[in-house]
Amino acid sequence: ERRQRLRAAEAQKQKQPLEGGAPAREQKRRRLAEALGLAGGSGSEPSGGGNGSARRQLASLDFLEPGRRRDARGVLEGTPGYDARTLMVPDEFIRSQSDTQKQWWRIKSQHADCVLLFKIGKFYELFETDADIGVSVCALKMQAPNAKYSIAFKGKKCGFPERAFAEKAVRLVASGRRVAVVEQMRRE
């Protein structure tokens, strides 16, 4: 059902030009929310369908928006002293995440300028802004939230099997990106 909604939203997107001067970013957010069965597209009001955490996730990523982004010291993007290598992630946002997400966001906050290849089992996963890069540079496909063979990450994600690591890493580096690999360690 979710795939059908995503396909319908994608088909609708291709048929219709951007409406009456609304920012493309807001329209993209609205279409994503509609495809996921969330409220009238704003991503912040509840409505039938979808889960509450997905609604909160769409509304709570404002700290990633251009003009709102801050480095780990709290310096606003575009002001003197801004460090693009780090990212301030609000504590209340991190507390609301799963253990895997908390780990990812903590690492990303210290390495915001890197594409994180987060190894989970036999796959490398890319999340949020890194997922967008993976789709555009490595021709990966965005996964639906809570896809069957992936961790329950509430936001955007894509991935590839470990056997494709060399090819994907080379593509990312060739496109001018820095790449960081996060491997799982066995607990004993």
Secondary structure, DSSP 4 states (H G I P E B T S, - for coil): -HHHHHHHHHHHHHHSPPPTT--HHHHHHHHHHHHTT-SSSSSSS--SSS-HHHHHHHHHGGGGSTTT-B-TT-PBTTSTT--TT-----HHHHHTS-HHHHHHHHHHHH-TTEEEEEEETTEEEEEHHHHHHHHHHH---PPPTT-TTS---SS-EEEEEGGGHHHHHHHHHHTT-EEEEE------
